[in-house]
């Protein structure tokens, strides 16, 4: 009897696929996001200007079928020009 193994994709392929999807959203800041994976855990890294942009990146990552867990290391760093408008 033959044992069947679950098909797995190389981590590098998954990383590039998710990065590409995030980068295509249209916000230039999202092009700075980088992905790493460790098994079925995806690690998102980078800096964005808003929580909204972070949520867009997370939405794409969550929909990836090979990812079971996301470790979010995205930092929110407001644009200094926007801070000047507040004061």
MDAnalysis code that builds the backbone (N, CA, C; Angstrom):
import MDAnalysis as mda
import numpy as np

u = mda.Universe.empty(261, n_residues=87, atom_resindex=np.repeat(np.arange(87), 3), trajectory=True)
u.add_TopologyAttr("name", ["N", "CA", "C"] * 87)
u.add_TopologyAttr("resid", np.arange(1, 88))
u.add_TopologyAttr("resname", ["UNK", "UNK", "UNK", "UNK", "UNK", "UNK", "UNK", "UNK", "UNK", "UNK", "UNK", "UNK", "UNK", "UNK", "UNK", "UNK", "UNK", "UNK", "UNK", "UNK", "UNK", "UNK", "UNK", "UNK", "UNK", "UNK", "UNK", "UNK", "UNK", "UNK", "UNK", "UNK", "UNK", "UNK", "UNK", "UNK", "UNK", "UNK", "UNK", "UNK", "UNK", "UNK", "UNK", "UNK", "UNK", "UNK", "UNK", "UNK", "UNK", "UNK", "UNK", "UNK", "UNK", "UNK", "UNK", "UNK", "UNK", "UNK", "UNK", "UNK", "UNK", "UNK", "UNK", "UNK", "UNK", "UNK", "UNK", "UNK", "UNK", "UNK", "UNK", "UNK", "UNK", "UNK", "UNK", "UNK", "UNK", "UNK", "UNK", "UNK", "UNK", "UNK", "UNK", "UNK", "UNK", "UNK", "UNK"])
u.atoms.positions = np.array([
    [0.835, -1.168, 0.000],
    [0.000, 0.000, 0.000],
    [0.889, 1.244, 0.000],
    [0.486, 2.239, -0.744],
    [1.282, 3.451, -0.904],
    [0.755, 4.550, 0.021],
    [1.677, 5.242, 0.723],
    [1.293, 6.360, 1.576],
    [1.201, 7.626, 0.743],
    [0.136, 8.356, 0.942],
    [-0.026, 9.617, 0.246],
    [0.398, 10.758, 1.164],
    [1.145, 11.689, 0.609],
    [1.567, 12.848, 1.374],
    [0.822, 14.072, 0.869],
    [0.539, 14.974, 1.790],
    [-0.128, 16.222, 1.415],
    [0.833, 17.059, 0.583],
    [0.324, 17.618, -0.495],
    [1.148, 18.463, -1.354],
    [1.499, 19.753, -0.617],
    [2.742, 20.151, -0.714],
    [3.171, 21.401, -0.091],
    [3.885, 22.254, -1.130],
    [3.763, 23.543, -0.978],
    [4.449, 24.474, -1.863],
    [5.666, 25.024, -1.141],
    [6.726, 25.307, -1.873],
    [7.905, 25.882, -1.243],
    [7.568, 27.233, -0.602],
    [8.179, 27.499, 0.548],
    [7.934, 28.755, 1.259],
    [8.189, 29.960, 0.377],
    [9.238, 29.922, -0.409],
    [9.593, 31.069, -1.255],
    [8.481, 31.371, -2.263],
    [7.874, 30.338, -2.811],
    [6.767, 30.537, -3.749],
    [5.581, 31.219, -3.059],
    [5.229, 30.743, -1.885],
    [4.115, 31.322, -1.137],
    [4.419, 32.778, -0.781],
    [5.637, 33.047, -0.313],
    [6.027, 34.412, 0.044],
    [5.871, 35.355, -1.141],
    [6.405, 34.975, -2.278],
    [6.357, 35.833, -3.474],
    [4.920, 36.020, -3.963],
    [4.134, 34.966, -3.880],
    [2.740, 35.047, -4.330],
    [1.956, 36.051, -3.484],
    [2.109, 35.980, -2.164],
    [1.390, 36.893, -1.272],
    [1.923, 38.316, -1.419],
    [3.249, 38.480, -1.462],
    [3.834, 39.815, -1.654],
    [3.313, 40.443, -2.942],
    [3.297, 39.687, -4.004],
    [2.834, 40.198, -5.286],
    [1.384, 40.668, -5.197],
    [0.540, 39.894, -4.547],
    [-0.861, 40.278, -4.392],
    [-1.001, 41.554, -3.574],
    [-0.230, 41.682, -2.508],
    [-0.275, 42.881, -1.665],
    [0.231, 44.091, -2.441],
    [1.303, 43.920, -3.192],
    [1.902, 45.030, -3.928],
    [0.998, 45.538, -5.045],
    [0.108, 44.699, -5.545],
    [-0.760, 45.078, -6.660],
    [-2.007, 45.845, -6.236],
    [-2.213, 46.057, -4.947],
    [-3.413, 46.751, -4.478],
    [-3.453, 48.188, -4.983],
    [-2.313, 48.841, -5.085],
    [-2.306, 50.191, -5.630],
    [-1.742, 51.262, -4.711],
    [-1.526, 50.949, -3.453],
    [-0.908, 51.902, -2.542],
    [0.607, 51.727, -2.603],
    [1.366, 52.787, -2.926],
    [2.826, 52.654, -3.017],
    [3.454, 52.135, -1.715],
    [2.882, 52.509, -0.575],
    [3.447, 52.075, 0.703],
    [3.385, 50.551, 0.871],
    [2.381, 49.927, 0.264],
    [2.237, 48.473, 0.402],
    [3.368, 47.721, -0.297],
    [4.067, 48.389, -1.203],
    [5.189, 47.737, -1.895],
    [6.375, 47.498, -0.965],
    [6.334, 48.071, 0.242],
    [7.419, 47.867, 1.208],
    [7.189, 46.631, 2.081],
    [6.013, 46.035, 2.007],
    [5.703, 44.877, 2.848],
    [6.450, 43.647, 2.342],
    [7.040, 42.924, 3.263],
    [7.768, 41.695, 2.951],
    [7.151, 40.527, 3.705],
    [7.187, 39.369, 3.094],
    [6.623, 38.154, 3.683],
    [7.716, 37.116, 3.894],
    [7.604, 36.426, 4.998],
    [8.428, 35.249, 5.275],
    [7.472, 34.178, 5.761],
    [7.802, 32.937, 5.520],
    [6.939, 31.884, 6.041],
    [7.769, 30.802, 6.706],
    [7.142, 30.220, 7.691],
    [7.734, 29.116, 8.426],
    [6.644, 28.055, 8.525],
    [6.692, 27.101, 7.622],
    [5.617, 26.119, 7.547],
    [4.352, 26.812, 7.105],
    [3.284, 26.693, 7.887],
    [2.014, 27.319, 7.530],
    [1.811, 28.662, 8.246],
    [2.882, 29.192, 8.835],
    [2.822, 30.504, 9.483],
    [3.452, 31.542, 8.573],
    [2.727, 32.620, 8.316],
    [3.220, 33.717, 7.493],
    [3.610, 34.870, 8.402],
    [4.763, 35.464, 8.136],
    [5.245, 36.611, 8.893],
    [5.239, 37.812, 7.955],
    [4.469, 38.837, 8.315],
    [4.413, 40.072, 7.541],
    [5.286, 41.116, 8.220],
    [6.138, 41.792, 7.439],
    [7.047, 42.792, 7.979],
    [6.999, 44.054, 7.136],
    [7.188, 45.191, 7.784],
    [7.266, 46.450, 7.078],
    [6.650, 47.577, 7.873],
    [6.596, 48.747, 7.248],
    [6.002, 49.930, 7.861],
    [4.976, 50.512, 6.901],
    [3.837, 50.881, 7.447],
    [2.778, 51.490, 6.661],
    [2.313, 52.769, 7.344],
    [1.578, 53.600, 6.597],
    [1.119, 54.880, 7.127],
    [-0.193, 54.796, 7.891],
    [-0.945, 53.702, 7.728],
    [-2.254, 53.653, 8.375],
    [-2.671, 52.217, 8.690],
    [-3.602, 52.132, 9.640],
    [-4.174, 50.833, 9.977],
    [-4.980, 50.290, 8.797],
    [-5.582, 51.165, 8.033],
    [-6.347, 50.743, 6.857],
    [-5.457, 49.967, 5.884],
    [-4.268, 50.491, 5.612],
    [-3.345, 49.801, 4.711],
    [-2.926, 48.455, 5.294],
    [-2.717, 48.415, 6.610],
    [-2.357, 47.152, 7.246],
    [-3.489, 46.137, 7.095],
    [-4.734, 46.578, 7.257],
    [-5.869, 45.682, 7.113],
    [-5.976, 45.142, 5.687],
    [-5.655, 45.958, 4.693],
    [-5.651, 45.476, 3.309],
    [-4.645, 44.345, 3.129],
    [-3.438, 44.535, 3.665],
    [-2.398, 43.505, 3.554],
    [-2.822, 42.231, 4.279],
    [-3.385, 42.380, 5.464],
    [-3.822, 41.208, 6.228],
    [-4.957, 40.465, 5.531],
    [-5.839, 41.205, 4.894],
    [-6.966, 40.569, 4.199],
    [-6.474, 39.635, 3.092],
    [-5.470, 40.068, 2.372],
    [-4.916, 39.223, 1.314],
    [-4.229, 37.996, 1.913],
    [-3.453, 38.210, 2.966],
    [-2.719, 37.099, 3.586],
    [-3.666, 36.056, 4.171],
    [-4.747, 36.493, 4.772],
    [-5.704, 35.577, 5.399],
    [-6.363, 34.661, 4.365],
    [-6.516, 35.151, 3.156],
    [-7.192, 34.370, 2.118],
    [-6.296, 33.339, 1.441],
    [-5.040, 33.278, 1.805],
    [-4.126, 32.303, 1.209],
    [-4.390, 30.919, 1.806],
    [-4.726, 29.928, 0.984],
    [-5.124, 28.621, 1.521],
    [-4.017, 27.854, 2.251],
    [-2.763, 28.137, 1.973],
    [-1.684, 27.378, 2.604],
    [-1.236, 27.989, 3.930],
    [-1.844, 29.092, 4.327],
    [-1.454, 29.776, 5.549],
    [-2.499, 29.528, 6.634],
    [-2.031, 29.039, 7.795],
    [-2.921, 28.785, 8.931],
    [-2.827, 29.882, 9.988],
    [-1.687, 30.561, 10.036],
    [-1.461, 31.563, 11.075],
    [-0.669, 32.728, 10.488],
    [-0.968, 33.948, 10.952],
    [-0.232, 35.133, 10.507],
    [0.396, 35.803, 11.706],
    [1.679, 36.043, 11.602],
    [2.437, 36.765, 12.628],
    [2.692, 38.162, 12.065],
    [1.940, 39.143, 12.542],
    [1.960, 40.483, 11.977],
    [3.017, 41.356, 12.666],
    [4.047, 41.737, 11.905],
    [5.092, 42.633, 12.404],
    [5.073, 43.957, 11.646],
    [3.922, 44.328, 11.115],
    [3.797, 45.595, 10.398],
    [3.663, 46.710, 11.427],
    [4.503, 47.729, 11.281],
    [4.444, 48.897, 12.170],
    [3.684, 50.015, 11.469],
    [2.882, 50.733, 12.237],
    [2.174, 51.897, 11.705],
    [2.994, 53.134, 12.054],
    [3.451, 53.829, 11.013],
    [4.251, 55.043, 11.164],
    [3.562, 56.129, 10.347],
    [2.797, 57.016, 11.015],
    [2.078, 58.048, 10.269],
    [3.021, 58.932, 9.463],
    [2.549, 59.349, 8.322],
    [3.294, 60.265, 7.455],
    [3.460, 61.595, 8.186],
    [4.666, 62.120, 8.240],
    [4.936, 63.358, 8.978],
    [4.152, 64.534, 8.394],
    [3.855, 64.519, 7.105],
    [3.070, 65.601, 6.489],
    [1.647, 65.591, 7.053],
    [1.106, 64.412, 7.320],
    [-0.233, 64.328, 7.882],
    [-0.247, 64.832, 9.318],
    [0.824, 64.578, 10.071],
    [0.901, 65.057, 11.448],
    [0.913, 66.584, 11.502],
    [1.571, 67.221, 10.551],
    [1.620, 68.683, 10.523],
    [0.244, 69.282, 10.274],
    [-0.618, 68.554, 9.577],
    [-1.958, 69.051, 9.313],
    [-2.836, 69.032, 10.554],
    [-2.532, 68.140, 11.476],
    [-3.342, 67.994, 12.692],
    [-3.149, 69.200, 13.615],
    [-1.930, 69.690, 13.699],
    [-1.626, 70.772, 14.652],
    [-1.857, 72.087, 14.039],
])
